């Protein structure tokens, strides 16, 4: 029997409708992650030398915080939510009744291979769904431990994991799911959307984009450079919300570049020697892609590559042209282009050149400038005077817009994402106003005031 059938049968038992069942499963998951946290760090290190600090902070502890939030609120979020009634229906009680969609397919990428499986999984399970996970084929060690955890923690048919590459992914996508949650590239996101459309399956698509980071002349240059360098070189730039390119005011550009270099050296030492605090590029294919982006560019810092190690050092490129390969697609590596601007029209020329990004950052002391950027441009989320940290607050839905994605999740948004909210009106029997029944007798002058009853 194929995996979806097993999940169908499991969902039909109604077991997942029981809040105590969901909580017990999440508690087992929590316990297993805590028990195997060191092994998880080792797996990510084996996959692409991800530093232990980054795995603990951005993978295991991030996921544990998400599970904790779901566990704490699941009872409250799953209760019918009362909304006010309208006079026309009086007397009624009106409410939203959340139900799980059913069988969820969750497809994950390689860059945060643990977080991007288990954080959405926690929300899907909390909301009462069954889940089939397809992790990335590029992180086999993390997939192996994820598979062991899932097989140990969840009952058969509740949560399963199917390992494999794009053929497996396509086989799964050819089936009829109740919900598809996909994290990955915009290119594959479009394929997923097409499959989902055939069955009108609702989706969340967590995609990528070219995220601008704007630094104006009033910004605190030292601190800005430090926070930008941190967010960019975390996971060796293989972060969907990392700054893709910097637009910095000409007046402060050289000071900004010097501060960036200083912070890179303080973080990683001599970049000619691969640092243990910097992850490697995931595979040869991506390494070669990034290496080729350095060709014919004005490399003003770094640019060191070591083939056997898939190592690309933190690198700064000065003034790439909009037409150069570096400025076509999301870079997704430790290469940071810096572009000087003089006027706000120049900022617009760059930002509007690309599809709506997943994130945008603005560094400025001027409130009017901060507000202008937030108001003028459309993007998934972002930060003022920092980068990347918008992902950490569970009260902020995380997701893109346009080409960077559809929908959002984390905390309550995850629970809502994986729930269908039925709108229900419960009518009392003790009164039945006869006005709505034929033969219609209500005169026009009263009917034309009906809007006041809604
Ligand atoms: P990817 O799109 O290549 O792969 C993602 C998943 O889709 C993998 O499990 C893969 O096996 C599967 N897949 C690949 N090709 C497929 C196809 N033709 N049909 C069906 N399934 C297919 O992405 P990736 O390289 O693993 O991850 C990097 C991308 O993910 C970047 O673009 C990054 O911005 C994005 N990303 C987004 C977020 C977010 O939260 N928005 C988070 C992390 C990564």
Boltz pocket constraint, residues with backbone or C-beta under 6 A from the ligand:
constraints:
  - pocket:
      binder: B
      contacts: [[A, 107], [A, 108], [A, 109], [A, 110], [A, 111], [A, 112], [A, 116], [A, 134], [A, 135], [A, 136], [A, 137], [A, 164], [A, 165], [A, 166], [A, 169], [A, 170], [A, 173], [A, 183], [A, 184], [A, 185], [A, 186], [A, 187], [A, 188], [A, 189], [A, 191], [A, 205], [A, 206], [A, 207], [A, 208], [A, 209], [A, 239], [A, 240], [A, 330], [A, 332], [A, 358], [A, 399], [A, 400], [A, 404], [A, 405]]
      max_distance: 6.0
